[in-house]
Amino acid sequence: MTPAARLSAAIELIDTIDAQRVPAAKALKEWGTAHRYAGSGDRAAISGLIWDVLRRRASSAWIMDEDTPRARMLGMLKLERGLDTEAIAALCDGSRFAPAPLSDGERSALTSRSLDAAPAHVAGDYPEWLDATLAQVFGEDRVAEATAMASRAPLDLRVNTLKAKREKIAASTAHLGTTLTPWSPIGLRIDLGADARNPGIHAEEDFIKGAIEVQDEGSQLAALLSAAKPGEQVIDLCAGAGGKTLALAAMMQGKGRLIATDHDKRQLAPIYERLSRAGVHNCDVRTPKGPDDTLSDIHSSADLVLIDAPCTGTGTWRRNPDAKWRMRPGALEVRLKDQVTVLDRAAALVKPGGRIAYITCSVLPPENNDQIRNFVGRYPDFSVIPPSQTMSVLWDKADDFADATIQSPEGLLMTPRRTGTDGFFVSVMKRAG
């Protein structure tokens, strides 16, 4: 397919997504099935176009002064891809399979309109109802922060230190274009271009042997900041597919007791194969069976309970741009209740002197600072460990990392703009001994 044909296909797909109200991933999968003549490069390019339009949906419509699939695509090409009017016109020349030529109005909009007078939620590309909440945490920087959350994310890998050292894996994955992550001492990064295909990490020998896992650098750092140690009893209370469970196991060096569980047993399904591949032998996976508590034998004895809390996922917008436009206020309320439930459950598991590491992939204060203040209010024998005391894992980069994050009495916040990671909030609380 030519670049112009890919553009036409992407515009048609956006129209389908709008009309049928289907998730973008589902629409892309169905399109690929129905158009088997399209090669992997075509599919990757069309996917890239659609995800970029979703990233810049509001600002692209504003630039074009029109909210249609075609207008959003044209505006995105200017804002996200950096194409000038003539370059866009060359793609839209009306030839076979190409979009229709630019109208006079479209040319004028591409040439003269900007985001200078756009409202914050338009310039930052986020739902208007979230403006006050984002202003609460970012203030006048919310447009810049949200714009960074709309940018394309790199692909980060975590080196499994139970099996390999980062330097060795960096060499063996050099053909993928890996570089060292800026902050995490166990991470590698692959920067992806606009039309880049998936590098196929799961087919790499290092992945098959369990030496690497796909994990955002922010997620790696969140696990490291929990300071899990060899010999401790550690509980991953919201383990899901096991990403942070694997990170905890490596930190514990195979020594101690690691328990992984989740209220949704379906989420736990991949964890067994992942633990086996990673060479983890000290992890007990507890799958819910009926109404009985899977942790009924744990009574105030855990050294560390890690909560990868259910949340709105606002910190992962650059990976899931579709999610931010599908998010509704009611979803936040549901997540807040879930977080209270899991925090209360964790409090009963931690021994005197033990810790709770509360982590969200959200930038919203109600899920982060507010939850921690409310928790400490309910459980006054817990106090927040100042973030500066949890950063020793970052060695010589601790001071620079501290400067990059947003620190508060409740914890620290990473953002794409400040740390180049997904948005993560981390609070480590210690129970009085």
Solvent accessible surface area in square Angstrom, and as a share of the most:
residue,aa,sasa,rsa
1,M,77,0.34
2,T,82,0.48
3,P,86,0.54
4,A,17,0.13
5,A,10,0.08
6,R,56,0.20
7,L,3,0.01
8,S,21,0.14
9,A,9,0.07
10,A,0,0.00
11,I,25,0.13
12,E,115,0.52
13,L,8,0.04
14,I,7,0.04
15,D,77,0.40
16,T,45,0.26
17,I,16,0.08
18,D,58,0.30
19,A,81,0.63
20,Q,114,0.51
21,R,198,0.72
22,V,22,0.13
23,P,53,0.33
24,A,0,0.00
25,A,61,0.47
26,K,99,0.42
27,A,3,0.03
28,L,25,0.13
29,K,155,0.66
30,E,87,0.39
31,W,27,0.09
32,G,14,0.13
33,T,74,0.43
34,A,77,0.59
35,H,54,0.24
36,R,186,0.68
37,Y,158,0.60
38,A,1,0.01
39,G,34,0.33
40,S,50,0.32
41,G,22,0.21
42,D,14,0.07
43,R,100,0.37
44,A,21,0.16
45,A,2,0.02
46,I,1,0.00
47,S,27,0.17
48,G,4,0.04
49,L,12,0.06
50,I,1,0.00
51,W,59,0.21
52,D,2,0.01
53,V,1,0.00
54,L,16,0.08
55,R,14,0.05
56,R,27,0.10
57,R,84,0.30
58,A,23,0.18
59,S,1,0.01
60,S,0,0.00
61,A,14,0.11
62,W,75,0.26
63,I,1,0.01
64,M,12,0.05
65,D,106,0.55
66,E,86,0.38
67,D,98,0.51
68,T,46,0.27
69,P,24,0.15
70,R,53,0.19
71,A,2,0.01
72,R,17,0.06
73,M,0,0.00
74,L,0,0.00
75,G,0,0.00
76,M,0,0.00
77,L,4,0.02
78,K,55,0.23
79,L,55,0.27
80,E,45,0.20
81,R,58,0.21
82,G,60,0.58
83,L,55,0.27
84,D,94,0.49
85,T,22,0.13
86,E,108,0.48
87,A,39,0.30
88,I,0,0.00
89,A,15,0.12
90,A,73,0.57
91,L,40,0.20
92,C,2,0.01
93,D,79,0.41
94,G,41,0.39
95,S,61,0.39
96,R,199,0.73
97,F,131,0.55
98,A,16,0.13
99,P,11,0.07
100,A,60,0.46
101,P,81,0.51
102,L,21,0.10
103,S,58,0.37
104,D,126,0.65
105,G,50,0.48
106,E,23,0.10
107,R,91,0.33
108,S,62,0.40
109,A,7,0.06
110,L,5,0.02
111,T,101,0.59
112,S,83,0.54
113,R,76,0.28
114,S,55,0.35
115,L,46,0.23
116,D,137,0.71
117,A,87,0.67
118,A,16,0.13
119,P,59,0.37
120,A,23,0.18
121,H,35,0.16
122,V,18,0.11
123,A,15,0.11
124,G,0,0.00
125,D,1,0.00
126,Y,1,0.00
127,P,16,0.10
128,E,115,0.52
129,W,88,0.31
130,L,0,0.00
131,D,34,0.18
132,A,80,0.62
133,T,25,0.14
134,L,1,0.00
135,A,33,0.26
136,Q,112,0.50
137,V,34,0.20
138,F,16,0.07
139,G,29,0.28
140,E,161,0.72
141,D,59,0.30
142,R,42,0.15
143,V,47,0.27
144,A,43,0.33
145,E,0,0.00
146,A,2,0.02
147,T,45,0.26
148,A,20,0.15
149,M,1,0.00
150,A,1,0.00
151,S,37,0.24
152,R,65,0.24
153,A,11,0.08
154,P,13,0.08
155,L,28,0.14
156,D,1,0.01
157,L,0,0.00
158,R,2,0.01
159,V,1,0.00
160,N,3,0.02
161,T,70,0.41
162,L,60,0.30
163,K,99,0.42
164,A,14,0.11
165,K,146,0.62
166,R,34,0.12
167,E,126,0.56
168,K,145,0.62
169,I,3,0.02
170,A,25,0.20
171,A,76,0.59
172,S,54,0.35
173,T,1,0.00
174,A,63,0.49
175,H,128,0.57
176,L,32,0.16
177,G,46,0.44
178,T,20,0.11
179,T,80,0.46
180,L,99,0.49
181,T,2,0.01
182,P,65,0.41
183,W,38,0.13
184,S,0,0.00
185,P,20,0.13
186,I,25,0.13
187,G,0,0.00
188,L,0,0.00
189,R,26,0.10
190,I,7,0.04
191,D,108,0.56
192,L,57,0.29
193,G,44,0.42
194,A,36,0.28
195,D,71,0.37
196,A,44,0.34
197,R,148,0.54
198,N,127,0.65
199,P,38,0.24
200,G,32,0.31
201,I,4,0.02
202,H,125,0.56
203,A,82,0.64
204,E,34,0.15
205,E,109,0.49
206,D,24,0.12
207,F,16,0.07
208,I,105,0.53
209,K,119,0.50
210,G,1,0.01
211,A,8,0.06
212,I,0,0.00
213,E,6,0.03
214,V,59,0.34
215,Q,17,0.08
216,D,16,0.08
217,E,0,0.00
218,G,0,0.00
219,S,10,0.07
220,Q,1,0.00
221,L,0,0.00
222,A,0,0.00
223,A,1,0.00
224,L,16,0.08
225,L,1,0.01
226,S,0,0.00
227,A,32,0.25
228,A,7,0.06
229,K,102,0.43
230,P,56,0.35
231,G,56,0.54
232,E,24,0.11
233,Q,25,0.11
234,V,0,0.00
235,I,0,0.00
236,D,1,0.00
237,L,3,0.01
238,C,22,0.13
239,A,9,0.07
240,G,14,0.13
241,A,40,0.31
242,G,0,0.00
243,G,24,0.23
244,K,16,0.07
245,T,0,0.00
246,L,3,0.01
247,A,3,0.03
248,L,0,0.00
249,A,0,0.00
250,A,7,0.06
251,M,31,0.14
252,M,0,0.00
253,Q,107,0.48
254,G,40,0.38
255,K,118,0.50
256,G,36,0.34
257,R,97,0.35
258,L,0,0.00
259,I,0,0.00
260,A,0,0.00
261,T,1,0.01
262,D,10,0.05
263,H,153,0.68
264,D,24,0.13
265,K,122,0.52
266,R,188,0.69
267,Q,97,0.43
268,L,1,0.01
269,A,70,0.55
270,P,61,0.38
271,I,0,0.00
272,Y,113,0.43
273,E,102,0.46
274,R,41,0.15
275,L,12,0.06
276,S,84,0.54
277,R,33,0.12
278,A,3,0.02
279,G,22,0.21
280,V,14,0.08
281,H,173,0.77
282,N,28,0.14
283,C,28,0.17
284,D,59,0.31
285,V,27,0.16
286,R,40,0.15
287,T,36,0.21
288,P,29,0.18
289,K,164,0.70
290,G,62,0.59
291,P,138,0.87
292,D,111,0.57
293,D,74,0.38
294,T,29,0.17
295,L,2,0.01
296,S,70,0.45
297,D,81,0.42
298,I,8,0.04
299,H,141,0.63
300,S,47,0.30
301,S,49,0.31
302,A,0,0.00
303,D,24,0.13
304,L,0,0.00
305,V,0,0.00
306,L,0,0.00
307,I,0,0.00
308,D,43,0.22
309,A,6,0.04
310,P,34,0.21
311,C,18,0.11
312,T,28,0.16
313,G,14,0.14
314,T,0,0.00
315,G,0,0.00
316,T,25,0.14
317,W,5,0.02
318,R,11,0.04
319,R,83,0.30
320,N,70,0.36
321,P,1,0.00
322,D,17,0.09
323,A,46,0.35
324,K,1,0.00
325,W,27,0.09
326,R,113,0.41
327,M,17,0.08
328,R,142,0.52
329,P,68,0.42
330,G,45,0.43
331,A,45,0.35
332,L,15,0.08
333,E,97,0.44
334,V,83,0.48
335,R,90,0.33
336,L,37,0.18
337,K,145,0.61
338,D,51,0.26
339,Q,0,0.00
340,V,51,0.29
341,T,92,0.53
342,V,16,0.09
343,L,0,0.00
344,D,49,0.26
345,R,75,0.27
346,A,0,0.00
347,A,7,0.05
348,A,66,0.51
349,L,9,0.04
350,V,0,0.00
351,K,72,0.30
352,P,74,0.46
353,G,26,0.25
354,G,1,0.01
355,R,28,0.10
356,I,0,0.00
357,A,0,0.00
358,Y,0,0.00
359,I,0,0.00
360,T,0,0.00
361,C,30,0.18
362,S,0,0.00
363,V,1,0.00
364,L,0,0.00
365,P,7,0.04
366,P,31,0.19
367,E,0,0.00
368,N,2,0.01
369,N,27,0.14
370,D,36,0.19
371,Q,5,0.02
372,I,1,0.00
373,R,123,0.45
374,N,83,0.43
375,F,0,0.00
376,V,44,0.25
377,G,62,0.59
378,R,94,0.34
379,Y,62,0.24
380,P,112,0.70
381,D,56,0.29
382,F,4,0.02
383,S,67,0.43
384,V,35,0.20
385,I,32,0.16
386,P,64,0.40
387,P,14,0.09
388,S,77,0.49
389,Q,124,0.55
390,T,14,0.08
391,M,5,0.02
392,S,86,0.56
393,V,33,0.19
394,L,1,0.01
395,W,175,0.61
396,D,128,0.66
397,K,68,0.29
398,A,22,0.17
399,D,110,0.57
400,D,89,0.46
401,F,0,0.00
402,A,21,0.16
403,D,118,0.61
404,A,19,0.15
405,T,9,0.05
406,I,42,0.21
407,Q,74,0.33
408,S,29,0.19
409,P,113,0.71
410,E,14,0.06
411,G,2,0.02
412,L,3,0.01
413,L,8,0.04
414,M,0,0.00
415,T,0,0.00
416,P,12,0.08
417,R,110,0.40
418,R,85,0.31
419,T,7,0.04
420,G,26,0.25
421,T,0,0.00
422,D,3,0.02
423,G,0,0.00
424,F,12,0.05
425,F,3,0.01
426,V,5,0.03
427,S,1,0.01
428,V,7,0.04
429,M,0,0.00
430,K,95,0.40
431,R,51,0.19
432,A,63,0.49
433,G,98,0.94
